[in-house]
Amino acid sequence: MTTTAITSVSAQQVAAMTGMSVDWIWKQCRDGKIAHHKLGSKYRFTEADLTAMAARSAVAPTVLQDDLVPVRGAS
């Protein structure tokens, strides 16, 4: 049988990586907003969990009509 080690990080490490407080990370977990793994009383996060969190929090830029600049020579 082959075993694969699963690398995970703690809520404290996620807080440090994101600049958010540990309490905020825990609340997001309790509210079901961040994928995580709960082992006893500990929250653990895999790379896939963090990637999903980043993808959900991404904000696309808004381009307003007034922001468009005409290109010279364009017809």
CNS distance restraints for C-alpha pairs under 8 A (distance, minus, plus):
assign (resid   6 and name CA) (resid  46 and name CA) 7.64 0.50 0.50
assign (resid   7 and name CA) (resid  46 and name CA) 6.27 0.50 0.50
assign (resid   7 and name CA) (resid  47 and name CA) 7.67 0.50 0.50
assign (resid   8 and name CA) (resid  44 and name CA) 5.94 0.50 0.50
assign (resid   8 and name CA) (resid  45 and name CA) 5.13 0.50 0.50
assign (resid   8 and name CA) (resid  46 and name CA) 4.47 0.50 0.50
assign (resid   8 and name CA) (resid  47 and name CA) 7.00 0.50 0.50
assign (resid   9 and name CA) (resid  13 and name CA) 6.06 0.50 0.50
assign (resid   9 and name CA) (resid  14 and name CA) 6.93 0.50 0.50
assign (resid   9 and name CA) (resid  44 and name CA) 5.57 0.50 0.50
assign (resid   9 and name CA) (resid  45 and name CA) 5.23 0.50 0.50
assign (resid   9 and name CA) (resid  46 and name CA) 6.54 0.50 0.50
assign (resid  10 and name CA) (resid  14 and name CA) 6.35 0.50 0.50
assign (resid  10 and name CA) (resid  42 and name CA) 7.75 0.50 0.50
assign (resid  10 and name CA) (resid  43 and name CA) 6.25 0.50 0.50
assign (resid  10 and name CA) (resid  44 and name CA) 4.92 0.50 0.50
assign (resid  10 and name CA) (resid  45 and name CA) 6.37 0.50 0.50
assign (resid  11 and name CA) (resid  15 and name CA) 6.06 0.50 0.50
assign (resid  11 and name CA) (resid  22 and name CA) 6.14 0.50 0.50
assign (resid  11 and name CA) (resid  25 and name CA) 6.46 0.50 0.50
assign (resid  11 and name CA) (resid  26 and name CA) 7.16 0.50 0.50
assign (resid  11 and name CA) (resid  43 and name CA) 6.00 0.50 0.50
assign (resid  11 and name CA) (resid  44 and name CA) 6.45 0.50 0.50
assign (resid  11 and name CA) (resid  45 and name CA) 7.40 0.50 0.50
assign (resid  12 and name CA) (resid  16 and name CA) 6.28 0.50 0.50
assign (resid  12 and name CA) (resid  22 and name CA) 5.68 0.50 0.50
assign (resid  13 and name CA) (resid  17 and name CA) 6.17 0.50 0.50
assign (resid  14 and name CA) (resid  18 and name CA) 6.08 0.50 0.50
assign (resid  14 and name CA) (resid  22 and name CA) 7.92 0.50 0.50
assign (resid  14 and name CA) (resid  25 and name CA) 7.61 0.50 0.50
assign (resid  14 and name CA) (resid  45 and name CA) 7.88 0.50 0.50
assign (resid  15 and name CA) (resid  19 and name CA) 5.62 0.50 0.50
assign (resid  15 and name CA) (resid  20 and name CA) 4.90 0.50 0.50
assign (resid  15 and name CA) (resid  21 and name CA) 5.41 0.50 0.50
assign (resid  15 and name CA) (resid  22 and name CA) 5.32 0.50 0.50
assign (resid  15 and name CA) (resid  25 and name CA) 6.58 0.50 0.50
assign (resid  16 and name CA) (resid  20 and name CA) 6.91 0.50 0.50
assign (resid  16 and name CA) (resid  21 and name CA) 7.82 0.50 0.50
assign (resid  20 and name CA) (resid  24 and name CA) 6.49 0.50 0.50
assign (resid  20 and name CA) (resid  25 and name CA) 7.11 0.50 0.50
assign (resid  21 and name CA) (resid  25 and name CA) 6.48 0.50 0.50
assign (resid  22 and name CA) (resid  26 and name CA) 6.21 0.50 0.50
assign (resid  23 and name CA) (resid  27 and name CA) 6.12 0.50 0.50
assign (resid  24 and name CA) (resid  28 and name CA) 6.18 0.50 0.50
assign (resid  25 and name CA) (resid  29 and name CA) 6.33 0.50 0.50
assign (resid  25 and name CA) (resid  34 and name CA) 7.97 0.50 0.50
assign (resid  26 and name CA) (resid  30 and name CA) 6.21 0.50 0.50
assign (resid  26 and name CA) (resid  43 and name CA) 7.76 0.50 0.50
assign (resid  27 and name CA) (resid  31 and name CA) 6.05 0.50 0.50
assign (resid  28 and name CA) (resid  32 and name CA) 6.19 0.50 0.50
assign (resid  28 and name CA) (resid  33 and name CA) 5.04 0.50 0.50
assign (resid  28 and name CA) (resid  34 and name CA) 5.69 0.50 0.50
assign (resid  29 and name CA) (resid  33 and name CA) 5.83 0.50 0.50
assign (resid  29 and name CA) (resid  34 and name CA) 5.11 0.50 0.50
assign (resid  29 and name CA) (resid  35 and name CA) 6.89 0.50 0.50
assign (resid  29 and name CA) (resid  36 and name CA) 6.87 0.50 0.50
assign (resid  34 and name CA) (resid  49 and name CA) 7.32 0.50 0.50
assign (resid  34 and name CA) (resid  53 and name CA) 5.99 0.50 0.50
assign (resid  35 and name CA) (resid  45 and name CA) 7.47 0.50 0.50
assign (resid  35 and name CA) (resid  49 and name CA) 5.22 0.50 0.50
assign (resid  35 and name CA) (resid  50 and name CA) 7.82 0.50 0.50
assign (resid  35 and name CA) (resid  52 and name CA) 7.48 0.50 0.50
assign (resid  35 and name CA) (resid  53 and name CA) 7.22 0.50 0.50
assign (resid  36 and name CA) (resid  43 and name CA) 6.51 0.50 0.50
assign (resid  36 and name CA) (resid  44 and name CA) 5.87 0.50 0.50
assign (resid  36 and name CA) (resid  45 and name CA) 5.05 0.50 0.50
assign (resid  36 and name CA) (resid  46 and name CA) 7.37 0.50 0.50
assign (resid  36 and name CA) (resid  49 and name CA) 6.16 0.50 0.50
assign (resid  37 and name CA) (resid  43 and name CA) 5.78 0.50 0.50
assign (resid  37 and name CA) (resid  44 and name CA) 5.10 0.50 0.50
assign (resid  37 and name CA) (resid  45 and name CA) 6.21 0.50 0.50
assign (resid  38 and name CA) (resid  42 and name CA) 5.59 0.50 0.50
assign (resid  38 and name CA) (resid  43 and name CA) 4.65 0.50 0.50
assign (resid  38 and name CA) (resid  44 and name CA) 6.19 0.50 0.50
assign (resid  39 and name CA) (resid  43 and name CA) 6.42 0.50 0.50
assign (resid  39 and name CA) (resid  44 and name CA) 7.34 0.50 0.50
assign (resid  45 and name CA) (resid  49 and name CA) 5.72 0.50 0.50
assign (resid  45 and name CA) (resid  50 and name CA) 6.76 0.50 0.50
assign (resid  46 and name CA) (resid  50 and name CA) 6.46 0.50 0.50
assign (resid  47 and name CA) (resid  51 and name CA) 6.09 0.50 0.50
assign (resid  48 and name CA) (resid  52 and name CA) 6.12 0.50 0.50
assign (resid  49 and name CA) (resid  53 and name CA) 6.22 0.50 0.50
assign (resid  50 and name CA) (resid  54 and name CA) 6.19 0.50 0.50
assign (resid  51 and name CA) (resid  55 and name CA) 6.18 0.50 0.50
assign (resid  52 and name CA) (resid  56 and name CA) 6.17 0.50 0.50
assign (resid  53 and name CA) (resid  57 and name CA) 6.27 0.50 0.50
assign (resid  54 and name CA) (resid  58 and name CA) 6.18 0.50 0.50
assign (resid  63 and name CA) (resid  67 and name CA) 6.44 0.50 0.50
assign (resid  63 and name CA) (resid  68 and name CA) 7.61 0.50 0.50
assign (resid  64 and name CA) (resid  68 and name CA) 7.04 0.50 0.50
assign (resid  70 and name CA) (resid  74 and name CA) 7.75 0.50 0.50
